[in-house]
């Protein structure tokens, strides 16, 4: 029996398939388990879609002072995390104290875009005065 034949038996093929399946399952479970902000390393934080190097650094700097009590605490202490960002990060698997983000009614109301009022100070471009310079083509030399 050759060495090649010894590694391609039905038993070794089945074992290889089992190991690949187990690896995929473990990866899926890890991704679904999420990232706990109070225990995550810099590298783990950056695996969450929406957290890059600068945000992960700000998170860790704020966490160095004290762990985050809840999502509101995180939003107040870390610049760049508001209602919408917290909701996106939570949907990507980030948790604070094991909890997903749940926006309150006041959070949703404050996140709504405010209506822009028409400004009477707007200038109509067509009515703006125009100045035409006589020196568009340079000074006249009398030629």
C-alpha positions in Angstrom: 0.0 0.0 0.0 1.4 3.4 -0.9 1.5 6.4 1.4 -0.8 8.3 -0.8 -3.4 5.5 -0.7 -3.1 5.3 3.1 -4.3 9.0 3.4 -7.2 8.7 1.0 -9.1 6.0 2.6 -12.8 6.5 3.3 -12.1 6.8 7.0 -9.5 9.6 6.6 -11.7 11.4 4.2 -14.6 11.2 6.7 -12.4 12.5 9.5 -11.1 15.4 7.3 -14.7 16.4 6.5 -15.7 16.2 10.1 -12.8 18.5 11.1 -13.6 21.0 8.4 -17.3 21.0 9.5 -16.3 21.4 13.1 -14.0 24.4 12.2 -16.8 26.1 10.3 -19.3 25.5 13.1 -16.9 26.9 15.7 -16.2 30.0 13.6 -20.0 30.6 13.1 -20.6 30.2 16.9 -17.8 32.6 17.7 -19.2 35.2 15.3 -22.7 34.8 16.7 -21.5 35.0 20.3 -20.5 38.6 19.8 -17.9 40.8 21.4 -18.3 42.0 24.9 -16.9 45.5 25.1 -15.8 45.3 28.7 -13.5 42.2 28.0 -12.5 42.7 24.3 -9.0 43.4 23.3 -8.1 46.0 20.6 -8.0 43.3 18.0 -11.3 41.8 19.1 -13.0 45.2 19.0 -11.8 45.7 15.4 -13.5 42.5 14.3 -16.8 44.2 14.8 -17.9 45.9 11.5 -18.0 49.6 12.2 -15.1 49.7 14.7 -11.8 50.8 13.3 -8.5 51.6 14.9 -9.4 55.1 16.1 -12.8 54.1 17.6 -11.3 51.0 19.3 -8.6 53.1 20.8 -11.1 55.6 22.2 -13.2 52.7 23.6 -10.1 51.2 25.4 -9.0 54.6 26.7 -12.5 55.2 28.2 -12.6 51.6 29.6 -9.2 52.1 31.3 -11.0 54.6 33.6 -13.9 52.3 34.4 -15.8 49.5 32.7 -19.0 50.5 30.8 -22.1 50.1 33.0 -24.5 50.0 30.0 -25.0 51.3 26.5 -25.9 54.8 27.7 -22.6 55.0 29.7 -20.7 53.9 26.5 -22.5 56.5 24.4 -21.7 59.3 26.9 -18.1 58.4 27.4 -16.9 57.5 23.8 -17.0 60.2 21.2 -18.4 58.9 17.9 -21.0 56.5 19.4 -24.5 57.9 19.2 -27.9 56.3 19.0 -27.5 55.1 15.4 -23.9 53.9 15.8 -24.8 52.0 18.9 -27.7 50.3 17.1 -25.4 49.3 14.2 -22.6 48.0 16.5 -25.1 46.0 18.5 -26.5 44.5 15.3 -22.9 43.5 14.4 -22.6 41.6 17.7 -21.2 44.1 20.2 -22.6 43.9 23.7 -22.2 46.0 26.8 -22.5 44.0 30.0 -23.8 41.1 28.0 -26.7 43.2 26.7 -27.6 44.2 23.1 -28.5 47.8 22.5 -32.2 48.7 22.9 -33.0 52.3 22.0 -35.4 54.2 24.2 -38.1 56.5 22.8 -36.1 59.5 23.9 -33.1 58.1 22.0 -35.2 57.7 18.9 -36.7 61.1 19.1 -33.3 62.8 19.5 -31.9 60.8 16.6 -34.6 62.1 14.2 -33.2 64.6 11.7 -34.5 68.1 12.5 -36.5 69.9 9.8 -34.5 72.7 8.2 -36.3 76.0 8.2 -36.3 78.0 5.1 -33.7 80.8 5.5 -34.7 84.3 4.3 -31.0 85.0 4.0 -30.6 82.8 1.0 -29.2 84.6 -2.0 -30.7 84.1 -5.4 -27.7 83.6 -7.6 -29.4 85.1 -10.6 -30.1 88.4 -8.8 -26.6 88.7 -7.3 -24.7 91.6 -8.7 -22.1 90.8 -11.3 -18.9 92.6 -11.8 -17.2 92.5 -15.1 -13.6 93.4 -15.2 -12.3 95.3 -18.1 -9.0 93.6 -17.6 -10.2 90.1 -18.4 -7.7 89.9 -21.2 -5.0 91.8 -19.4 -4.2 95.5 -19.5 -4.6 97.3 -22.7 -1.3 98.3 -24.4 -2.9 100.3 -27.1 -1.8 97.8 -29.8 
